[in-house]
């Protein structure tokens, strides 16, 4: 079965620092990949998604992610973080099985941005 | 457009009691999913409805959990009787039925604490 690894469990950055959060999934083939974010007290929100095409995907709030098939990776990046980016970030892969599309999540990365 | 809503936002119950969680999907979304996150671990799939039919309930932990979606609109997830290990955050998600390019939209979650 598919699995997702997020290497950083807690990340602390200062404002304006660059961010890269790692995400690897376990096996190849056709994959749909997602990054979700949960801001404090809010719902799980879609940041960006990859279905096909250009492996560099741009999302909301200045985030982007790069799909590297050979490395089974989908790392999230932002050139300059803000205090408001403090949140928990989840990488997910969609697994197709029969009539169900399950999202397989990583354990999440807690990002704290210090002003 | 209203997003996915869940009720209650928090629930604290004693072991052995019954709790019912509710999810209202985005209007027009046929797919409805339940996921659970236990104590800082990854978010895990519980089950999937298409309209009122259960498509996949392979993630349901045991028969103390019962999900329904009468009329294909809102869904309930009942835990009876609740055990300590049922504590966690229960997420609901919904999507339109477009298999290879499906995006699931999540609600805010219900935080369940079983004492």
Interface residues (C-beta under 8 A of the other chain):
Chain A: X4 X32 X34 X36 X42 X43 X44 X45 X46 X49 X51 X90 X92 X94 X96 X97 X98 X99 X100 X101 X102 X103 X104 X105 X106 X107 X108
Chain B: X3 X4 X31 X33 X35 X40 X41 X42 X43 X44 X45 X48 X50 X55 X56 X59 X91 X93 X95 X99 X100 X101 X102 X103 X104 X105 X106 X107 X108 X109
